[in-house]
Amino acid sequence: MTQRHSFKPAFIVIPYFLLLSIGIVEVWSSSYYFAYRKFHDPNFFLKRELLFVFLSIVATFIFSYINYRFLKKLSMPLVFISLFLLVLLHFDGVNIRGAVRWLKVGRFIFEPSGLAQIALLIYLADFISRKHRYRSDMARGVMPVAFISGLFFMLIALEPDVGTAFLIGLTFLGVIYVFGYKPKYIAMLIFPIAIVLALIIYTYPEKLHRVINFFMTGKVNYQVEHAILALGSGGIFGAGPAEGIYKSLFVPDSYNDFIMAGIGEDFGFVGIFLVLLLLLSILLSIFTICKKCKDEFGRALGFGIGLLLSLEALINLFSVFHLMPPKGITMPFLSYGGTSLLMQGIFIGIVLSIYRYCEFQ
């Protein structure tokens, strides 16, 4: 145990629990009509969401008490397990809406890309802390980490999951830039990432049409159009939980990727503002902790977690507000989903572990 710090983790823990609570309410509010129509149980998604939230909190608690330095020992095993599961998807994956992103585990489905995100962040932090003297060496300091990260990127992009691949690519580039890798090396890595994304988009017509509509015709697809209507109909204070009709009747995945549209309709501008304020509190606190941590592994791991969650929130918001083509990225701590909530709980637990065990500057 290290010295105590003036910074308090309440700025992470309290917003985290508040966002989970808001997510539970909104998942039920946005899904009850669809759940009743499809499963004859208006609380079908609510029950599962409560289980997912419980598991997320348990994961947070466990990982907050595990010394984050222990994760260095798991770096390569997690990489190999994650890569194996991503390859397994192409042989035994569950196809939903033309994408093979899930493996079936009993009655539930698991998304290996969630584990891949954790594995990549731990590997990146471990590599940076061990190989910091080679940051200017292309062969020993850049190519090994670029190769492993590239494997994750390629396998996820081929599912196809362009949104998560894009998220992982941006996170990787952001982490190595902040931790001192030369801009010319980063520029060299941007090119193959862009080529792969372009080829995947070109290969799948529905993704190509989505990009063309956004950048060339300005046409808004059905989901985004009604999400914008839901947001606008909420006004300042919203219609109230389960009162809005757009999210329930016209917005696909309103309890998942487009949950912010439901929050806007039910709780209005005030609700959106509160959610963003809570997210900002968590993210700024994460960056504060990693900035103060003396241990480079802890600093890199904390920054990677903060950057990934920040990009995930921004991509989700930009998709809902029609500032970029929809990417199928969830809103952290709010969207329905077992894998995403579990992994986000682990992220928060790791950050709290860094606060608990890392000596501050």
C-alpha positions in Angstrom: 0.0 0.0 0.0 1.4 3.4 -0.9 1.0 6.9 0.5 -2.5 8.4 0.4 -3.3 11.0 -2.1 -5.3 14.2 -2.1 -7.2 12.9 -5.1 -10.3 10.9 -4.2 -11.7 8.0 -6.3 -15.3 9.1 -5.4 -15.1 11.1 -8.6 -15.0 7.8 -10.5 -17.0 5.5 -8.2 -20.1 7.7 -7.7 -20.5 8.7 -11.4 -19.9 5.1 -12.4 -22.8 3.9 -10.2 -25.0 6.8 -11.3 -24.4 5.9 -15.0 -25.2 2.3 -14.4 -28.4 3.3 -12.7 -29.4 5.6 -15.5 -28.6 2.8 -17.9 -30.9 0.3 -16.1 -33.8 2.8 -16.2 -33.2 3.6 -19.9 -32.7 0.1 -21.1 -36.1 -0.8 -19.5 -37.8 2.3 -20.9 -36.4 1.8 -24.4 -36.9 -2.0 -24.6 -40.2 -2.9 -22.8 -42.4 -2.6 -25.9 -40.0 -4.5 -28.1 -39.5 -7.1 -25.4 -43.2 -7.6 -24.9 -43.8 -8.0 -28.7 -40.9 -10.4 -29.2 -40.7 -12.3 -25.9 -44.1 -11.6 -24.3 -42.2 -10.2 -21.4 -41.8 -6.4 -21.1 -39.0 -6.9 -18.6 -36.9 -9.4 -20.6 -34.1 -7.0 -21.3 -34.3 -5.4 -17.9 -33.7 -8.7 -16.1 -30.7 -9.4 -18.2 -29.4 -5.9 -17.8 -29.6 -6.2 -14.0 -27.5 -9.4 -14.2 -25.0 -7.7 -16.5 -24.7 -4.7 -14.1 -24.3 -6.9 -11.1 -21.4 -8.8 -12.9 -19.9 -5.5 -13.9 -19.9 -4.3 -10.3 -18.4 -7.6 -9.0 -15.6 -7.4 -11.7 -14.9 -3.8 -10.6 -14.6 -4.8 -7.0 -12.4 -7.8 -7.7 -10.0 -6.0 -10.0 -9.8 -2.9 -7.7 -8.1 -5.1 -5.1 -5.8 -7.0 -7.5 -2.5 -5.2 -7.8 -2.5 -3.9 -11.4 1.2 -4.9 -11.7 0.1 -8.6 -11.7 -1.6 -8.0 -15.1 1.9 -7.7 -16.6 2.3 -11.5 -16.1 -1.0 -12.0 -18.0 0.0 -9.8 -20.9 1.0 -12.5 -23.5 -1.5 -15.2 -22.3 -4.3 -12.7 -22.7 -3.0 -11.8 -26.2 -2.9 -15.5 -27.3 -6.3 -16.3 -25.8 -7.9 -13.2 -27.4 -6.4 -14.0 -30.8 -7.5 -17.6 -30.5 -11.1 -16.5 -29.8 -11.1 -14.0 -32.6 -10.0 -16.7 -35.0 -12.6 -19.1 -33.6 -15.3 -16.7 -34.5 -14.8 -17.5 -38.1 -15.4 -21.2 -37.4 -18.0 -21.3 -34.7 -19.3 -17.7 -34.4 -22.9 -16.5 -34.1 -24.0 -14.6 -37.2 -26.3 -11.6 -36.3 -27.3 -9.2 -39.1 -24.5 -10.3 -41.3 -21.7 -10.0 -38.8 -20.0 -12.8 -36.9 -18.9 -11.1 -33.7 -20.2 -13.4 -31.0 -19.5 -16.8 -29.5 -22.2 -18.7 -27.7 -21.6 -19.5 -24.1 -24.6 -21.4 -22.7 -27.6 -19.2 -22.9 -25.5 -16.1 -23.4 -23.3 -14.8 -26.2 -19.9 -13.4 -25.7 -18.1 -10.8 -27.8 -14.3 -11.7 -28.0 -13.5 -8.1 -29.2 -14.2 -7.0 -25.6 -11.5 -9.2 -24.2 -9.3 -8.2 -27.1 -9.5 -4.5 -26.0 -8.3 -5.4 -22.5 -5.6 -7.7 -23.8 -4.3 -5.1 -26.2 -4.2 -2.3 -23.5 -2.3 -4.5 -21.1 0.1 -5.6 -23.8 0.7 -2.0 -25.0 1.4 -0.8 -21.4 3.7 -3.7 -20.7 5.6 -3.3 -24.0 6.0 0.5 -23.5 7.2 0.0 -19.9 9.8 -2.7 -20.9 10.9 -1.2 -24.3 10.9 2.5 -23.6 14.6 2.8 -24.6 13.7 1.5 -28.1 11.0 4.0 -29.0 13.2 5.4 -31.7 14.1 2.0 -33.1 11.8 0.8 -35.8 12.8 -2.9 -35.6 12.8 -3.4 -31.8 10.6 -0.6 -30.6 7.8 -0.2 -33.1 7.3 -3.3 -35.3 6.7 -5.9 -32.5 3.9 -3.8 -30.9 2.5 -2.8 -34.3 2.4 -6.4 -35.5 0.4 -7.6 -32.4 -1.9 -4.6 -32.6 -2.3 -5.2 -36.3 -3.5 -8.8 -35.8 -6.2 -7.6 -33.4 -7.2 -4.9 -35.8 -7.4 -7.2 -38.8 -9.3 -10.0 -37.1 -11.9 -7.6 -35.7 -12.2 -5.7 -39.0 -12.9 -9.0 -40.8 -15.9 -10.0 -38.6 -16.8 -7.4 -39.9 -16.7 -4.9 -37.1 -15.4 -1.7 -38.6 -16.4 0.4 -35.6 -14.4 -1.6 -33.0 -11.5 -2.0 -35.3 -11.5 1.8 -35.9 -11.7 2.3 -32.1 -8.8 -0.1 -31.4 -6.7 1.5 -34.2 -7.2 5.0 -32.8 -6.5 3.9 -29.3 -3.2 2.2 -30.3 -2.0 5.3 -32.3 -3.0 7.6 -29.4 -1.2 5.6 -26.8 2.1 5.3 -28.7 2.0 9.0 -29.6 1.6 10.2 -26.0 4.3 7.8 -24.8 7.0 9.2 -27.1 7.0 7.3 -30.3 8.1 9.3 -33.3 5.3 10.9 -35.4 6.9 9.6 -38.6 6.4 6.0 -37.3 2.8 6.8 -36.4 2.2 8.3 -39.8 3.6 5.1 -41.4 1.1 3.0 -39.4 -1.9 5.2 -40.2 -1.7 4.3 -43.9 -2.2 0.5 -43.6 -5.0 1.0 -41.1 -6.8 3.3 -43.5 -6.3 0.9 -46.4 -7.8 -2.1 -44.5 -10.8 -0.1 -43.3 -11.4 1.2 -46.9 -11.2 -2.4 -48.3 -13.6 -3.7 -45.6 -16.1 -0.9 -46.3 -15.8 -1.5 -50.0 -16.3 -5.3 -49.6 -19.6 -4.9 -47.7 -22.1 -2.9 -49.8 -24.3 -1.8 -46.9 -21.3 -0.2 -45.2 -20.2 1.4 -48.4 -23.7 2.8 -49.0 -23.7 4.2 -45.4 -20.5 6.0 -46.0 -21.6 7.3 -49.4 -24.9 8.6 -48.0 -23.1 10.4 -45.2 -20.3 12.0 -47.1 -21.7 12.5 -50.5 -25.5 12.6 -50.5 -26.1 13.8 -47.0 -29.0 11.3 -46.7 -29.9 10.3 -43.2 -30.7 6.6 -42.7 -33.8 5.4 -40.9 -32.2 4.7 -37.6 -30.4 8.1 -37.3 -33.4 10.0 -38.6 -35.7 8.7 -35.9 -32.9 9.0 -33.3 -32.7 12.7 -34.1 -36.5 13.0 -33.8 -36.4 11.3 -30.4 -33.7 13.6 -29.2 -35.6 16.7 -30.4 -38.9 15.6 -29.0 -37.5 15.5 -25.4 -37.0 19.2 -25.2 -35.4 20.6 -22.0 -36.7 18.1 -19.4 -37.9 15.1 -21.5 -41.2 13.2 -21.6 -40.3 11.0 -18.6 -39.3 7.3 -18.4 -41.3 5.0 -20.7 -43.3 8.0 -22.0 -41.4 8.7 -25.2 -42.7 6.9 -28.3 -39.9 7.4 -30.9 -37.3 5.4 -29.2 -39.7 2.5 -28.4 -41.4 2.3 -31.8 -39.0 3.7 -34.4 -35.4 3.6 -33.3 -33.7 0.2 -33.7 -31.3 -0.7 -30.9 -32.6 2.3 -28.8 -31.5 0.3 -25.7 -28.1 -0.4 -27.1 -26.0 1.7 -29.5 -28.6 4.5 -29.7 -29.5 4.7 -26.0 -28.5 8.4 -25.9 -31.5 9.0 -28.2 -33.8 7.4 -25.6 -32.2 9.4 -22.8 -32.7 12.6 -24.8 -36.4 11.8 -25.3 -37.1 10.6 -21.8 -34.9 13.1 -19.8 -34.4 15.9 -22.4 -31.4 18.2 -22.6 -31.0 18.1 -18.8 -30.6 14.3 -19.0 -28.0 14.4 -21.8 -26.1 17.1 -20.0 -26.0 15.1 -16.7 -24.8 11.9 -18.5 -22.0 13.9 -20.2 -21.0 15.5 -16.9 -20.8 12.1 -15.2 -18.8 10.6 -18.1 -16.5 13.7 -18.0 -15.9 13.2 -14.3 -14.9 9.6 -14.8 -12.6 10.3 -17.7 -10.9 13.3 -16.2 -10.3 11.3 -13.0 -8.8 8.4 -14.9 -6.4 10.8 -16.7 -5.5 12.5 -13.4 -4.6 9.1 -11.8 -2.5 8.0 -14.7 -0.7 11.3 -14.9 0.2 11.2 -11.2 1.3 7.5 -11.2 5.1 7.1 -11.1 5.1 3.6 -12.6 5.2 3.7 -16.4 3.2 0.5 -16.8 0.4 1.9 -14.6 0.6 5.3 -16.3 0.3 3.7 -19.8 -2.4 1.3 -18.8 -4.5 4.0 -17.2 -4.1 6.3 -20.1 -5.0 3.6 -22.6 -8.2 2.8 -20.6 -9.1 6.5 -20.4 -8.5 7.1 -24.1 -10.4 4.0 -25.2 -13.5 5.0 -23.1 -13.3 8.6 -24.3 -13.1 7.5 -28.0 -15.9 5.0 -27.4 -18.2 7.7 -26.0 -17.3 10.2 -28.7 -17.9 7.7 -31.5 -21.3 6.8 -30.0 -22.3 10.4 -29.6 -21.1 11.4 -33.1 -23.1 8.5 -34.6 -26.3 9.4 -32.7 -26.0 13.1 -33.5 -25.2 12.3 -37.2 -21.7 13.7 -37.1 -20.3 10.5 -38.5 -21.7 7.3 -40.0 -23.1 4.9 -37.4 -20.4 2.5 -36.1 -22.2 0.1 -33.8 -20.2 1.3 -30.8 -21.9 1.2 -27.4 -22.1 4.1 -24.9 -19.9 3.2 -21.9 -21.8 2.2 -18.7 -25.2 2.9 -20.3 -25.9 0.6 -23.3 -27.4 -2.8 -22.9 -24.8 -5.6 -23.3 -23.1 -8.2 -21.2 -19.6 -8.2 -22.7 -19.3 -4.4 -22.9 -20.5 -3.8 -19.3 -18.3 -6.6 -17.9 -15.2 -5.2 -19.7 -16.0 -1.6 -18.6 -16.4 -2.8 -15.0 -12.9 -4.4 -15.3 -11.5 -1.1 -16.7 -12.9 0.8 -13.8 -11.5 -1.8 -11.4 -8.0 -1.6 -12.9 -8.0 2.2 -12.7 -9.0 2.0 -9.0 -6.2 -0.6 -8.5 -3.8 1.9 -10.0 -5.0 4.5 -7.6 -4.7 2.0 -4.7 -1.2 0.6 -5.4 0.7 3.1 -7.5 2.9 5.6 -5.8 1.9 9.1 -6.9 4.2 11.9 -8.0 
